[in-house]
Amino acid sequence: YRALHLSGISLGMSPSAFASGLALEEAARRAGCVISFDVNYRAAQWPSPAAASEAIGTAIADGVDVLEVTDDEMAALGWGEGVDALARRFPKAAAIILKRGKRGASLWRAGERADIPSFEVAVKDTVGAGDSFDAGFLSATLRGASLREAGRFAAATAALTCTGTGPLERMPFLNEVEAFLAARATASR
């Protein structure tokens, strides 16, 4: 495998799930794999926001290649606002994605920044959009895309997911995302 993707949901299931997640991260680090981590904070899984912040922070502290978090999660966990606050809190994170829903996303990697707008689509359901964004960004990154290209690909992937109901009904294939982006590029000329 080339990448490991974990989330706060998987770590928050139980103490053994948390320990397994940390062990997986260490194995992936030793194997030279990309480690992607989505905070995915769900209050019901944790005794308090402070407990979640500490546990999730522990999973991120040793360094992840891609850290994904929403602005709502940052506020709930007391992590401040914006990409700069995340970069200060998690200096070993190689890339940071701050997802802001229909307001787009802010990305940072190796000092490079990109603000990526969301795409307007006929939204049926937003469930799964964040996960699709993560998958799109990771997929594009593994194919060698620049930060901005990976962000646009991720935003398109999330937008297409929102055109269906539920997280799996409309999760797009690579060729669908590429066609969506090509159509948007042609329309903007």
Residue pairs with C-beta under 8 A, 6 or more apart in sequence:
1 33
2 33
2 34
2 142
3 28
3 33
3 34
3 35
3 36
3 138
3 142
4 24
4 25
4 28
4 33
4 34
4 35
4 36
5 36
5 37
5 38
5 134
5 138
6 21
6 24
6 25
6 35
6 36
6 37
6 38
6 59
7 37
7 38
7 39
7 40
8 38
8 39
8 40
8 41
8 42
8 45
8 52
8 56
8 59
9 40
9 42
9 45
10 17
10 21
11 17
11 18
11 21
11 55
11 56
11 59
12 18
12 42
12 45
12 46
12 52
12 55
13 45
18 55
18 59
21 59
22 58
22 59
25 35
25 59
25 62
25 64
28 34
28 35
29 35
29 62
29 63
34 65
34 66
34 138
34 141
34 142
35 63
35 64
35 65
35 66
36 64
36 65
36 66
36 68
36 134
36 138
37 59
37 60
37 64
37 66
37 67
37 68
38 68
38 69
38 130
38 131
38 134
39 56
39 67
39 68
39 69
39 70
39 73
39 77
40 73
40 130
41 49
41 52
41 56
41 73
41 76
41 77
43 49
43 52
43 76
45 52
46 52
46 55
49 76
49 77
49 78
50 78
52 77
53 77
53 78
53 79
56 77
57 89
57 90
60 67
60 90
60 93
61 90
61 92
62 92
63 92
63 93
63 94
64 90
64 92
64 93
64 94
65 93
65 94
65 95
66 93
66 94
66 95
66 97
66 134
66 137
66 138
66 141
67 86
67 90
67 93
67 95
67 96
67 97
68 97
68 99
68 130
68 133
68 134
68 137
69 79
69 86
69 96
69 97
69 98
69 99
70 98
70 99
70 100
70 101
70 130
71 81
71 98
71 99
71 100
73 79
74 80
74 81
74 85
74 86
74 98
75 81
79 85
79 86
79 89
80 86
80 89
82 98
82 106
83 96
83 98
83 106
83 107
83 108
83 113
86 93
86 96
86 98
86 108
87 93
87 96
87 108
90 96
94 109
94 110
95 107
95 108
95 109
95 110
95 141
95 147
96 107
96 108
96 109
97 105
97 106
97 107
97 133
97 134
97 137
97 151
97 154
98 105
98 106
98 107
99 105
99 130
99 133
100 106
101 118
101 126
101 129
102 118
103 118
104 115
104 116
104 117
104 118
104 155
105 115
105 116
105 118
105 133
105 151
105 154
105 155
106 113
106 114
106 115
106 116
107 113
107 114
107 115
107 116
107 147
107 148
107 150
107 151
108 114
109 147
112 147
114 147
114 148
114 151
116 148
116 151
116 152
116 154
116 155
117 155
118 155
118 158
118 159
119 155
119 156
119 159
119 180
119 184
120 159
121 159
121 160
121 162
121 163
122 163
123 162
123 163
124 162
124 163
124 164
124 165
124 170
125 162
125 164
125 165
125 166
126 162
127 166
127 167
128 161
128 166
128 167
128 168
128 171
129 158
129 159
129 161
129 162
130 158
131 167
132 154
132 157
132 158
132 160
132 161
132 167
132 171
132 172
133 154
133 155
133 157
133 158
134 154
135 154
135 157
135 171
136 150
136 153
136 154
136 155
136 156
136 157
136 158
136 177
137 150
137 151
137 153
137 154
139 153
139 157
139 174
140 149
140 150
140 153
140 154
141 150
145 153
152 181
153 177
153 181
156 177
156 180
156 181
156 184
157 172
157 177
159 180
160 170
160 171
160 172
160 176
160 177
160 180
161 167
161 170
161 171
161 172
162 170
163 170
164 170
164 171
172 180
